[in-house]
Amino acid sequence: MENTDCIKQKIIEAGKRLLTEGLVSRTWGNVSIRVDEKIMAITPSGRAYEELTLNDIVLVNYHTSKYEGNIKPSSEKELHCEIYKTRKGINAVIHTHQMNASTVATAGREVPPILDDMAQLIGPSVRVADYALPSTKKIVSRTVKALNGRMAALMANHGAVCIGRNIDEAFVVCQVLEKACKAFIEAEFLGGAKSIGKFEAWFMHQYYLKKYSAMDKKNK
């Protein structure tokens, strides 16, 4: 198991990458990593990603939502907590306000499986969680429901949440989600995106989770 400082450093690096790739701006969005069976590390509330230090990353008990110290964790910590409680294999969560995903979320459009890499990595569709005020129980329950069986979900009129078995996978989910949403939007001008079959999309996702990602680890 990695030590806490290494995990905190990965969160800092992920935050900077989100800024560099335009997936968030200013202090918006948040990043967390599961530390163990009780604790997660998460970005603080209202602090610039490029200025974060190890001491700024907050340790939170994701069963009780309690934390130590004077630095407040992200206001969306409850969403992260609920994901770790309900998705045992998930060890990283990234909430973004990325442009194309936010556009599709604003339209309330579920994204069908239109690209192979989307179906493989994210699942057979990207659902939209119904709108609810930020940092409320409703937004948590609706988003977790939309995430069921998926690695990403859109949050109506808000943004997106992407998850992974590690922080690198969660980040790739963010990138693939943005690519898929961009393709979905632009395909509308060509008569609409043509979807991969539901069974094929489901099969590719299962193959990725159980086989492909395991082979990827062996080849390193």
CORKAFEN-V543762 format. One record per run of one state. SS is the DSSP state (2 for helix, 1 for strand, 0 for the rest). FROM is the first residue (numbers start at 1). LEN is the number of residues. Records with the same first field share a line. If there is no record, write none. Layout:
SS: FROM-LEN + FROM-LEN
This chain:
0: 1-3 + 21-9 + 35-4 + 43-1 + 45-4 + 52-2 + 57-1 + 62-5 + 68-5 + 74-3 + 87-5 + 97-2 + 108-3 + 113-3 + 122-3 + 127-1 + 130-7 + 148-4 + 156-3 + 165-2 + 191-7 + 219-2
2: 4-17 + 49-3 + 54-3 + 77-10 + 99-9 + 116-6 + 137-11 + 167-24 + 198-21
1: 30-5 + 39-4 + 44-1 + 58-4 + 67-1 + 73-1 + 92-5 + 111-2 + 125-2 + 128-2 + 152-4 + 159-6
